[in-house]
Amino acid sequence: MGADQDAAFEAVLAYDAAFVPRFGHRFGEHLIGVLQLPARANVLDLVCRTGYPSVPVLDLARDGRVIALDPDPRYLELARARAGVELGRRIFFKQGEPTELRFGDEVFSNVIGNLIDRVTSDRQRVFAEVHRVLQSGGQFVCTLPLRGSYLEVVDFFREVALHFDLARVTERVEQYVATLPTAEMLEQELLGKGFSEVNVEQWSFSMEYASSRDLFDDPVIHAAARAEWRWCAEGSTDPEGVLAHVRHAIDTYFQGRRFKLSMAGGCAAGLKR
């Protein structure tokens, strides 16, 4: 493998070793908790990544099957290895985008998407496609961070942008925040796409860090938010400088004390009318 391929493979391993147990499970447990599988369930997983929660859901759908999608083939390699003897029999992994599902209408009894924000911010297209491929009465369950997540870092970005008069950074920060829905927004989005009996469960948790270096080097943050934070900083001609100022602000404010990064989790479930 070349250096880029090695780095990409290491990122997938770090995702599986850190992100899934420390972050993905926090959301996936709620998804599995509200999942209602009929006999001979035919389940579509929109964001399988390295096989969670596709493989646990397969264990619940004892007489059914799971088709699991991910846009990145690097994750699919590890997911296929995790499926074991059921690969190609009751569970199938395919490369695909959740905004353009290559399936006919009314195929699936259930569609799930754990942390759908990791592959797209276009929820409207995702929800429309999900409604199309679901059978009448079929269930859709998805999870994602809600408004208020990463609040402390967002506030430091705002302070840095204001202090250095970086209007474009401020604009991007607010655009980023707008991609995180409130529970009420998520409910209305699903109702507007034709789902009924919509319920959005929300909960709070935090992740603790010793310093800004601890935060920015965390594999969980790399997978959960680092790309978006960098995109905010790229509103400046010196994004590395913006990120350095944010890190300095964190360390100055907390002065060596451990700090908690706030998270707001959301799990939305609804039925196709």
C-alpha positions in Angstrom: 0.0 0.0 0.0 1.1 3.6 -0.6 1.3 6.2 2.2 -2.2 7.5 1.4 -3.7 4.0 1.4 -2.0 3.2 4.6 -3.4 6.4 6.2 -6.9 5.6 4.9 -6.8 2.1 6.3 -5.5 3.3 9.7 -8.4 5.8 9.7 -10.9 3.0 9.2 -9.3 0.9 11.9 -9.4 3.9 14.3 -13.1 4.5 13.4 -13.9 0.9 14.3 -11.8 0.8 17.4 -12.8 4.2 18.9 -15.7 5.8 17.2 -18.0 2.8 17.1 -17.8 1.8 20.8 -17.5 5.4 22.2 -19.9 7.2 19.9 -21.7 5.0 17.4 -23.1 2.6 20.1 -24.5 5.6 22.1 -26.8 6.3 19.1 -27.2 2.8 17.8 -28.5 1.4 21.1 -31.4 3.9 20.9 -32.1 2.9 17.2 -32.2 -0.8 18.0 -34.3 -0.1 21.1 -37.2 1.3 19.0 -36.8 -1.0 15.9 -39.9 -3.0 15.2 -39.0 -6.0 12.9 -41.8 -8.0 11.3 -41.5 -11.7 10.4 -39.2 -12.1 7.5 -38.0 -8.6 7.8 -36.2 -7.0 4.8 -34.0 -4.3 6.3 -32.0 -1.6 4.5 -29.1 0.1 6.4 -28.3 3.4 4.9 -25.0 3.9 6.7 -23.4 0.7 7.6 -19.7 1.9 7.9 -17.8 -1.1 9.4 -21.0 -3.2 10.1 -22.6 -1.5 13.1 -25.6 -1.7 13.6 -26.2 -3.9 10.5 -24.8 -7.1 12.0 -26.6 -6.8 15.4 -29.8 -6.0 13.5 -29.3 -9.2 11.5 -29.2 -11.2 14.7 -32.6 -9.7 15.6 -34.1 -10.4 12.2 -33.6 -14.2 12.6 -35.7 -15.1 9.5 -35.0 -11.9 7.6 -32.2 -10.2 5.7 -30.2 -7.0 5.7 -28.9 -5.0 2.8 -26.3 -2.5 4.1 -24.9 0.5 2.2 -22.0 2.8 2.6 -20.5 5.3 0.1 -16.9 4.4 1.1 -15.6 0.9 0.0 -12.9 1.0 2.6 -15.4 0.6 5.4 -17.3 -2.1 3.5 -14.2 -4.4 3.5 -14.2 -4.5 7.3 -18.0 -4.8 7.4 -17.9 -7.9 5.1 -15.3 -9.5 7.3 -17.4 -9.0 10.4 -20.5 -10.6 8.8 -19.0 -14.1 8.9 -20.9 -17.0 7.4 -24.1 -14.9 6.8 -22.3 -12.7 4.2 -24.0 -13.3 0.9 -26.8 -15.3 2.5 -28.7 -13.0 4.8 -26.6 -9.9 4.8 -25.3 -8.0 1.8 -22.9 -5.0 1.7 -23.1 -2.7 -1.2 -21.5 0.7 -2.1 -24.2 3.3 -2.4 -25.4 6.8 -1.4 -28.5 7.3 0.9 -29.6 10.2 -1.3 -30.0 8.0 -4.4 -31.2 4.5 -3.5 -30.9 2.0 -6.4 -33.9 0.0 -5.4 -37.5 -0.2 -6.6 -40.5 1.2 -4.8 -41.8 -0.4 -1.6 -39.1 -3.0 -1.2 -38.2 -2.9 2.5 -40.0 -3.5 5.7 -37.5 -1.4 7.6 -34.9 1.3 6.8 -32.4 2.3 9.4 -29.6 4.9 9.4 -27.3 5.3 12.4 -25.6 8.7 12.4 -26.8 9.6 8.9 -25.0 13.0 9.3 -21.7 11.2 8.7 -22.5 10.6 5.0 -24.8 13.5 4.1 -26.4 16.7 5.3 -29.2 16.5 2.7 -31.8 14.9 4.9 -34.7 15.9 2.6 -33.4 13.7 -0.2 -32.7 10.9 2.2 -36.2 11.0 3.7 -37.8 11.2 0.3 -35.9 8.2 -0.9 -36.5 6.2 2.2 -40.3 6.8 1.9 -40.2 5.6 -1.7 -38.4 2.3 -0.9 -40.4 1.5 2.2 -43.4 -0.8 2.1 -46.7 0.6 3.3 -46.6 0.6 7.1 -42.9 0.1 7.1 -40.7 1.7 9.7 -37.8 4.2 9.4 -35.5 4.8 12.2 -32.5 7.2 12.1 -30.1 8.8 14.5 -27.9 11.9 14.5 -26.6 14.7 16.7 -29.1 17.4 17.4 -28.8 21.2 17.8 -26.6 21.9 20.9 -24.0 19.3 20.1 -20.3 20.4 20.2 -21.6 23.6 21.8 -18.4 24.6 23.6 -16.3 24.3 20.4 -18.9 26.2 18.4 -18.8 29.0 20.9 -15.0 29.2 20.7 -15.2 29.4 16.9 -17.7 32.3 17.3 -15.4 34.1 19.7 -12.3 33.8 17.5 -14.3 34.9 14.4 -15.6 37.9 16.3 -12.3 38.9 17.8 -10.4 38.8 14.4 -13.4 40.1 12.4 -13.7 36.9 10.3 -17.1 37.4 8.8 -16.9 34.4 6.5 -15.9 32.1 9.4 -18.9 33.4 11.4 -21.1 32.7 8.4 -19.8 29.1 8.0 -20.1 28.4 11.7 -23.8 29.4 11.6 -24.3 27.3 8.5 -22.8 24.3 10.3 -25.0 24.8 13.3 -28.0 25.0 11.0 -27.3 21.4 9.7 -27.9 20.1 13.3 -31.7 20.0 13.7 -33.8 20.4 16.8 -36.0 17.5 17.7 -39.0 19.5 16.5 -37.4 20.2 13.2 -36.6 16.6 12.6 -40.2 15.6 13.4 -41.6 18.1 11.0 -39.2 17.1 8.2 -40.4 13.5 8.5 -44.0 14.4 8.7 -43.5 16.6 5.6 -42.2 13.6 3.7 -45.2 11.5 4.4 -44.3 9.6 7.6 -46.8 9.1 10.4 -46.6 8.3 14.1 -43.3 10.2 14.1 -41.4 10.2 17.5 -38.1 11.8 18.2 -36.3 10.7 21.3 -33.6 13.0 22.5 -30.9 12.6 25.2 -27.8 14.3 26.4 -24.3 13.1 27.1 -20.8 14.6 27.2 -17.2 13.6 26.3 -14.4 14.6 28.6 -11.0 16.0 27.5 -7.8 17.1 29.2 -6.8 19.7 26.6 -7.4 21.0 23.1 -4.8 18.6 21.9 -6.6 15.7 23.5 -9.8 16.9 21.8 -8.5 17.5 18.3 -6.4 14.2 18.3 -9.3 12.1 19.4 -10.3 9.6 16.7 -13.9 10.1 17.7 -13.7 13.8 16.9 -11.9 13.0 13.7 -14.8 11.0 12.5 -17.7 13.0 14.2 -16.8 16.6 13.6 -13.2 17.4 12.6 -14.1 17.9 8.8 -16.9 20.3 9.6 -14.7 22.3 12.0 -12.0 22.6 9.4 -14.6 23.7 6.9 -15.7 26.5 9.3 -12.0 27.6 9.6 -11.6 27.6 5.8 -13.8 30.6 5.7 -10.5 32.4 6.5 -7.4 32.7 4.3 -5.5 31.1 7.2 -7.6 28.1 8.4 -4.6 26.7 10.4 -4.4 30.0 12.2 -8.1 29.9 13.1 -7.8 26.4 14.4 -4.8 27.3 16.4 -6.7 30.3 18.0 -9.6 28.0 18.8 -7.3 25.5 20.5 -5.5 28.3 22.4 -8.9 29.7 23.5 -9.9 26.3 24.9 -6.7 25.8 26.8 -6.7 29.4 28.1 -10.3 29.2 29.3 -10.0 25.8 31.0 -6.4 26.5 32.2 -5.4 22.9 32.4 -8.7 21.7 33.8 -10.6 18.8 32.1 -13.6 20.0 30.2 -16.7 18.3 28.9 -17.9 18.6 25.3 -21.7 18.6 25.2 -23.7 16.3 22.9 -27.4 16.1 22.2 -28.5 12.8 20.6 -31.6 12.3 18.6 -33.4 9.1 17.4 -36.3 9.6 15.1 -38.8 6.9 14.1 -41.8 6.9 11.9 -44.0 4.8 9.7 -44.8 5.1 6.0 -48.4 6.1 5.6 
